[in-house]
Amino acid sequence: MEGYSNYEVLSFLSYYQNLEIYINSFLDLMSEKLFNVSDKKKY
């Protein structure tokens, strides 16, 4: 049981890290688009 629980924790951590990277890149992309839109409106 110990080995199984350790594997579960590791897989959860790796999944969470990948999710965090995906969310950060998505937020960067959205903020870039928002900045581009605001720049176009200004000028």
C-alpha positions in Angstrom: 0.0 0.0 0.0 2.8 2.4 0.8 4.3 2.1 -2.7 0.9 2.7 -4.3 0.2 5.8 -2.3 3.7 7.2 -3.1 3.0 6.6 -6.8 -0.3 8.4 -6.5 1.3 11.4 -4.8 4.1 11.6 -7.5 1.7 11.3 -10.4 -0.6 14.0 -8.8 2.4 16.3 -8.3 3.6 15.9 -11.9 0.1 16.4 -13.2 -0.2 19.6 -11.1 3.1 20.9 -12.4 2.1 20.3 -16.0 -1.3 22.0 -15.3 0.5 25.0 -13.7 2.8 25.4 -16.7 -0.1 25.2 -19.1 -2.1 27.8 -17.1 0.9 30.2 -17.0 1.5 30.0 -20.7 -2.2 30.5 -21.3 -2.3 33.6 -19.1 0.8 35.0 -20.8 -0.9 34.5 -24.2 -4.1 36.1 -23.1 -2.3 39.1 -21.5 -0.3 39.5 -24.7 -3.6 39.6 -26.7 -5.1 42.1 -24.2 -2.1 44.4 -24.4 -2.1 44.3 -28.2 -5.8 45.2 -28.3 -5.3 48.1 -25.8 -2.4 49.3 -27.8 -4.4 49.3 -31.0 -7.2 51.2 -29.3 -4.8 53.9 -28.0 -3.0 54.6 -31.2 
